[in-house]
Amino acid sequence: MNKQSSDIELLKLNIFNPDQLKIHSLETFGTHDGPGIRMVVFVQGCQFKCLYCQNPDSIDVKGGTFIKIEELVQKAVRQKNYFGAAGGVTVSGGEPLLQRNKLIHFFKLLHEQGINTCLDTNGRLNNHEAQELFDHTDILLLDVKHINDDIHRKLTGLTNKNTLEVAAYRESTGKTMWLRYVLVPEWTDQPEYLEEWANYFSNYKTVERVEIIPFHQLGAHKWEGLNRPYLLKDALPPTTESKAAAFKIFSKYFKNVVLK
């Protein structure tokens, strides 16, 4: 898709069907994207082109299905008893910030029902609308792919500048944030950059938890199904030693590090 057609599709996401979200899939009883038991809404469309993406079918903004926001709210309300004190609704992706205005409305409705909200984002945008969405987000799950901007660009196709600005904004609000880091052999497992990444966020007061997510090949078949080249098809998952090394480095800087 060229840039002009991509921009048109992004415009459609935010203007047309204002009472609907464009989603990739929906998960009930999720336990991996935020605290407790959660309903996870995976939205469609992403501007990052991560080499290790496990859901490449969620990248294209022309894919996915529209679903009414009110229908999603009612689904969440029906599951509310299972959420307990810690659970709730997480919006993941794709990249949720592409539909930020709709999600502001969605999160407001969820809060009216007493339902906790999480946003799993790569921090692509930090404009006024994105910040308003962050302010209605109980827990921000921020994926910081790499601390080195050159490697970040090679890994995702884009700069990490906006992501770091989102982290700084969240810190300024005093609201809870979890940081997430995908550990990819030869791409994101360099000890010097792990140290730099951890040190960068070490003084943040809002970081409640840091998650290390080991790379895997479970999404490789999706690249094949899309007839798209998968550059990491021969990459191996991180070794036990590599995961332990990353955990040790992060644990020097953060109290709550979780190896997924």
C-alpha positions as CSV (number, residue, x, y, z in Angstrom):
1,M,0.0,0.0,0.0
2,N,1.4,3.4,-0.9
3,K,1.5,6.3,1.5
4,Q,-1.5,8.1,0.0
5,S,-3.8,5.1,0.1
6,S,-2.5,4.3,3.6
7,D,-3.4,7.8,4.8
8,I,-6.9,7.5,3.3
9,E,-7.4,4.2,5.1
10,L,-6.2,5.8,8.4
11,L,-8.7,8.6,7.9
12,K,-11.5,6.1,7.4
13,L,-10.5,4.4,10.7
14,N,-11.1,7.7,12.6
15,I,-13.9,9.4,10.7
16,F,-16.2,6.8,9.1
17,N,-18.2,4.5,11.4
18,P,-17.5,6.7,14.4
19,D,-19.5,4.4,16.7
20,Q,-17.5,1.3,15.7
21,L,-13.9,0.0,16.2
22,K,-12.1,-1.9,13.5
23,I,-10.8,-5.0,15.2
24,H,-8.6,-7.9,14.3
25,S,-9.9,-10.3,16.9
26,L,-11.3,-10.6,20.4
27,E,-10.1,-12.7,23.3
28,T,-12.1,-13.6,26.4
29,F,-10.5,-14.7,29.7
30,G,-7.1,-13.3,28.6
31,T,-4.3,-13.5,31.2
32,H,-1.3,-12.1,29.4
33,D,-2.2,-8.5,28.7
34,G,-2.6,-6.7,32.0
35,P,-3.6,-7.8,35.5
36,G,-6.2,-10.4,36.3
37,I,-8.7,-11.9,33.8
38,R,-9.3,-9.6,30.9
39,M,-11.3,-9.2,27.7
40,V,-8.7,-8.3,25.1
41,V,-9.7,-6.4,22.0
42,F,-7.1,-6.6,19.3
43,V,-7.6,-3.7,16.9
44,Q,-6.6,-3.7,13.2
45,G,-3.9,-1.5,11.7
46,C,-0.3,-0.7,12.7
47,Q,2.3,1.7,11.3
48,F,5.2,-0.2,12.9
49,K,6.6,-3.0,10.7
50,C,8.3,-5.1,13.3
51,L,10.4,-7.9,11.9
52,Y,9.3,-10.3,14.6
53,C,5.5,-9.4,14.5
54,Q,3.5,-12.4,15.6
55,N,0.3,-11.0,14.0
56,P,1.3,-9.6,10.6
57,D,-2.3,-9.9,9.5
58,S,-3.2,-7.1,11.9
59,I,-0.9,-4.6,10.3
60,D,-2.9,-3.7,7.2
61,V,-5.4,-0.9,8.0
62,K,-7.7,-2.3,5.2
63,G,-8.1,-5.6,7.0
64,G,-10.2,-6.4,10.1
65,T,-13.9,-6.1,10.9
66,F,-15.9,-3.3,12.3
67,I,-17.8,-3.9,15.6
68,K,-20.0,-1.5,17.5
69,I,-18.4,0.0,20.6
70,E,-21.6,-0.5,22.5
71,E,-21.5,-4.2,21.6
72,L,-18.0,-4.4,23.0
73,V,-19.1,-2.6,26.2
74,Q,-22.0,-5.1,26.7
75,K,-19.6,-8.0,26.1
76,A,-17.4,-6.6,28.9
77,V,-20.3,-6.0,31.2
78,R,-21.4,-9.7,30.8
79,Q,-17.9,-10.8,31.8
80,K,-17.5,-8.3,34.6
81,N,-18.0,-10.9,37.3
82,Y,-15.0,-12.9,36.0
83,F,-12.8,-9.8,36.1
84,G,-12.7,-9.6,39.9
85,A,-10.8,-6.7,41.5
86,A,-7.8,-6.8,39.2
87,G,-9.2,-7.6,35.7
88,G,-10.9,-5.7,33.0
89,V,-10.5,-4.8,29.4
90,T,-7.3,-4.4,27.4
91,V,-7.1,-2.9,24.0
92,S,-4.1,-4.2,22.0
93,G,-3.2,-4.4,18.4
94,G,-2.3,-3.8,15.8
95,E,-1.8,-0.3,17.2
96,P,-4.7,1.1,19.2
97,L,-3.6,4.8,18.9
98,L,-4.7,4.7,15.2
99,Q,-8.3,4.7,16.6
100,R,-7.6,6.9,19.6
101,N,-10.7,9.0,19.4
102,K,-13.0,6.0,19.3
103,L,-11.1,4.4,22.2
104,I,-11.6,7.6,24.4
105,H,-15.3,7.0,24.1
106,F,-14.9,3.2,24.6
107,F,-12.9,3.7,27.8
108,K,-15.2,6.3,29.2
109,L,-18.1,3.9,28.8
110,L,-16.1,1.1,30.5
111,H,-15.3,3.4,33.4
112,E,-19.0,4.2,33.8
113,Q,-19.5,0.5,34.3
114,G,-16.6,0.3,36.8
115,I,-14.4,-1.7,34.5
116,N,-10.6,-1.3,34.5
117,T,-8.9,-0.3,31.3
118,C,-5.5,-1.2,29.8
119,L,-3.9,0.1,26.6
120,D,-1.2,-2.0,25.0
121,T,0.7,0.4,22.6
122,N,4.0,0.9,20.9
123,G,3.6,4.7,21.6
124,R,3.5,5.7,17.9
125,L,1.7,9.0,18.7
126,N,1.8,11.5,21.5
127,N,-0.6,14.2,20.3
128,H,-3.5,15.7,22.2
129,E,-6.0,13.0,21.4
130,A,-3.5,10.3,22.3
131,Q,-2.8,12.0,25.7
132,E,-6.6,12.2,26.3
133,L,-6.8,8.5,25.7
134,F,-3.9,7.9,28.1
135,D,-5.7,9.9,30.8
136,H,-8.6,7.5,30.5
137,T,-6.3,4.4,30.7
138,D,-5.8,2.8,34.1
139,I,-2.7,0.9,33.1
140,L,-0.5,1.8,30.1
141,L,1.3,-1.2,28.7
142,L,4.1,0.4,26.7
143,D,6.2,-1.6,24.3
144,V,9.6,-0.1,24.0
145,K,11.2,-2.1,21.2
146,H,14.8,-0.9,21.5
147,I,16.6,2.0,23.2
148,N,19.0,2.6,20.3
149,D,17.2,4.6,17.6
150,D,19.1,3.2,14.7
151,I,18.4,-0.4,15.7
152,H,14.8,0.5,16.5
153,R,14.4,1.8,12.9
154,K,15.8,-1.4,11.4
155,L,13.6,-3.5,13.7
156,T,10.3,-1.5,13.2
157,G,10.8,0.9,10.3
158,L,10.3,3.9,12.6
159,T,12.0,6.0,15.2
160,N,11.6,5.3,19.0
161,K,11.4,9.1,19.6
162,N,7.6,9.1,20.0
163,T,7.6,6.0,22.2
164,L,10.0,7.7,24.6
165,E,7.9,10.8,24.6
166,V,4.8,8.8,25.5
167,A,6.7,7.3,28.4
168,A,7.7,10.7,29.6
169,Y,4.2,12.0,29.3
170,R,2.8,9.0,31.3
171,E,5.5,9.6,34.0
172,S,4.4,13.3,34.2
173,T,0.8,12.2,35.0
174,G,1.7,9.9,37.8
175,K,-0.5,7.1,36.4
176,T,0.6,3.5,36.3
177,M,2.7,2.1,33.5
178,W,4.0,-1.3,32.6
179,L,7.0,-1.6,30.3
180,R,7.3,-4.5,27.8
181,Y,10.4,-5.7,26.0
182,V,10.6,-8.4,23.4
183,L,13.8,-10.4,23.7
184,V,15.0,-11.3,20.2
185,P,18.4,-13.0,19.7
186,E,20.9,-10.8,17.9
187,W,18.4,-7.9,17.7
188,T,17.4,-6.9,21.2
189,D,19.6,-9.1,23.5
190,Q,22.8,-7.0,23.5
191,P,23.8,-6.5,27.2
192,E,25.0,-3.0,26.6
193,Y,21.6,-1.9,25.2
194,L,19.7,-3.8,27.9
195,E,21.7,-1.8,30.5
196,E,21.0,1.4,28.6
197,W,17.2,0.6,28.3
198,A,16.9,-0.2,32.0
199,N,18.9,2.7,33.1
200,Y,16.9,5.1,31.0
201,F,13.7,4.2,32.9
202,S,15.3,3.5,36.3
203,N,14.1,6.7,37.9
204,Y,10.5,6.5,36.6
205,K,8.1,6.4,39.5
206,T,5.1,5.1,37.5
207,V,6.7,1.9,36.2
208,E,4.9,-0.8,38.3
209,R,6.2,-3.8,36.3
210,V,8.6,-4.7,33.5
211,E,7.8,-7.7,31.3
212,I,10.4,-9.5,29.3
213,I,8.7,-11.4,26.4
214,P,10.9,-14.0,24.7
215,F,10.7,-14.1,20.9
216,H,9.1,-17.2,19.4
217,Q,8.1,-18.5,16.0
218,L,4.4,-19.2,16.6
219,G,3.4,-16.5,14.1
220,A,5.7,-17.6,11.3
221,H,2.9,-19.4,9.4
222,K,1.0,-16.1,9.2
223,W,3.7,-14.5,7.2
224,E,3.7,-17.5,4.8
225,G,-0.1,-17.3,4.5
226,L,0.2,-13.6,3.5
227,N,2.9,-14.5,1.0
228,R,5.2,-11.9,2.7
229,P,8.9,-12.5,3.3
230,Y,9.6,-13.3,7.0
231,L,13.2,-12.1,7.7
232,L,13.4,-13.9,11.0
233,K,12.3,-17.3,9.8
234,D,15.6,-18.8,10.8
235,A,15.9,-17.0,14.2
236,L,15.9,-19.2,17.3
237,P,14.1,-18.3,20.5
238,P,16.4,-16.8,23.2
239,T,18.3,-19.4,25.2
240,T,17.8,-20.0,28.9
241,E,21.1,-18.2,29.6
242,S,20.1,-15.2,27.4
243,K,16.7,-14.9,29.2
244,A,18.5,-15.1,32.6
245,A,21.0,-12.5,31.6
246,A,18.3,-10.0,30.5
247,F,16.3,-10.7,33.7
248,K,19.4,-10.1,35.8
249,I,20.2,-6.8,34.1
250,F,16.6,-5.5,34.4
251,S,16.4,-6.6,38.0
252,K,19.2,-4.3,38.9
253,Y,17.0,-1.4,38.0
254,F,13.5,-2.5,38.7
255,K,11.8,-4.3,41.6
256,N,9.1,-6.1,39.6
257,V,10.6,-7.8,36.6
258,V,8.6,-10.7,35.0
259,L,9.9,-13.1,32.5
260,K,6.9,-14.2,30.4
